[in-house]
Amino acid sequence: MQLQELTDALTTHIPPIMRWAGTVAKRMRQFDISVEAKSSGSPNTDALTLADLSVQELLVSCLRDTDPLFRQCRLQGEESTGDFDRFASASEFSIVIDPIDGTKGYRDREGNAYSVILSLQTPQTVEYSLVYIPEEGEQGSWVFACGDTVALGPDDPHLPASDVVRSLPAIDPAQRASSKKIYLIGYQDQDAEKAQLVTEAGLEGVLAENMGGCHYWTFAQGNFAGSLIHTPNIYDFPVGMHIARIFGGDAVWVHNREPVHLRETWVDERADMLRLPGIVACSVDAGVLDTLCELAQDWNPVRYQD
């Protein structure tokens, strides 16, 4: 199985699936669908709804039945639902899904920043990312990253979803906006304190509840300079890393400034998800990465203190 063959199959088959999934999520949001399941202590992490479970079931089933290539990959999802046993137990490639990124705001009907995310990962990096944002714009919007291209734009339900994604305008790195905003999450009850320290370092720390839109939409456009995340999970964060690397930036561990890889993860049993260890800075701008690493290199890398 070749990378190009796999990314071509994803671009052909995945956009309509994600459009369906986003439509389901948008419809279910009108109802009381909260579920009690996670106990990490973070309201952003612990938010869970029937939509997360239903959307993941839909995504997994479609991946299982759409193209035999997909079954040759490992499949990893943020939730536990789905026929995961039909996929490879070992493979160079992992298809990773986050059925609803931004569940807390989605559940509480605060803003429209939630999204459906799929990425193709290897132990070293990310090779394909697709984000569907059901309520960004009149008909939803897309963020796409593959090869040397990052593209985004509105959906058009009059056209096949795959055609829409293929025709999205690529972002010219020279035309991206300039920002000092840094997205922070994962510091438990210290999120606000850490954001203030980022601001005092000359950037602008922004918490999840103040994002004002899907992070990958704003980051791709340059309206955010990057992120500083404690023990990021593997389901959504790698998309930001992917975008940064295409634009010539990087994601690095702050304690040693080495580029992030996906070979080493740990199981966060409280949140029931896989995470990367330590604190990770991500940006297109090398100067921003230096500032974030200098600031956070001595912060405690352990997520839970008890």
Order of alpha helices (4+ residues) and beta strands (2+ residues): alpha-alpha-alpha-alpha-beta-beta-alpha-beta-beta-beta-beta-alpha-beta-alpha-beta-alpha-beta-alpha-beta-beta-beta-beta-alpha
